[in-house]
Amino acid sequence: MAQPITVSPEALAERVSRIFLAAGLSPLQAETLAATIVAGERDACKSHGIYRIEGCLRTVAAGKVQPQAEPELQDDGSPVVRVDAKGAFSTAAFAVGLPVLVARARQHGLAAMVVNSCTHISALWPEIEAITAEGLAAMAMCPSYATVAPAGGSAPLLGTNPFAFGWPRKDASPYVFDFATSVMARGDVELHRIEGRPLPEGTAVDRDGNPTTDPAEALAGAMLPFGGHKGSAISTMIELLAAAMIGDLTSTEALDYLGTTTLGPHHGELILAFSPERFAAGRGDPFARAETLFQAILGQGARLPSQRRFEARKRAAAEGIPLTAEEVEMLERLERAPFGAQA
Ligand code: NDP
């Protein structure tokens, strides 16, 4: 029986990367995917931490991701930077497009990265933080597979469609939020099922469209958008901008392509980067004005989004990432045979 351990983020990233390399991923895909998954574990975002490794490997084993694909930058010099992931994990496509996106946003004030044909299993905040680290504001969004009913509906049509925003701060961690447009991220519903915990009321409906708090029934039925018609409209907007507009799969098409919700979804992603200075055009200091707003929020006793993550990150840097005996056992099992359970 494995023992619980504490491990540095760097050592864990190396370990996870080795598992992906042994599973046949290219070095770029293995490294970027491992870095994103370990960032989730490090920041106490368990639903996007090492629990995701097995889902990635299942997707490789099912042939629904191209492990050796090299994402291709399609650059026509315009502010719309395209990366054809060619079936690779989205993390590799983002890494290929990031330097050009940043350069174009500085040059034009606004630039967009369109990622096509990727497998996307990630939280969006690692990408948002890579852009805010360059002094740019950022937005990212993508569809998922159809597991969410529109407000007033009863059957899956929309994805959990994540939406994220970031604002760079000079002497502090960036302002970042990143959320599913469903009441709960699907990974969290899955964690509730694994841990035998009921869902909060209003999270989901069963396959007959009746409200349920049973995570297994919710996974078989449909989740609900957050904020009723408002979340439903934002989620629909994401289907339009990050699927229909960029010539990629909607959540319904992504589910048809996969035929299951147990594999990482295949679709596109839209990422926007803005230069606050270029938009402000001398009409005041946007960064100073942002600080005034953040201080007013904090002054009311509220917290800024992502602060919980940044605190977990500091703890992980100082003390390491704690892994349970079950998590260590999973890593050891996958190190012995990445496709052991799936092949
Ligand atoms: P949460 O509801 O947990 O958090 C949403 C955001 O709100 C976070 O930035 C969080 O910061 C912040 N927040 C939470 N509580 C407060 C508070 N009291 N005051 C201020 N801010 C707060 O996110 P979700 O469960 O909706 O989504 C989790 C992740 O799942 C996201 O990273 C998303 O990208 C990912 N996802 C990915 C999908 C995909 O297909 N790739 C699909 C759906 C979701 P903090 O983290 O610090 O608590």
Residues whose N, C-alpha, C, O or C-beta is under 5 A from the ligand:
A	BS01	NDP	H120 I121 S122 A123 L124 P143 S144 T160 N161 P162 V176 F177 D178 F179 A180 S182 M184 A185 R303 L304 P305 S306 Q307 R308 R309
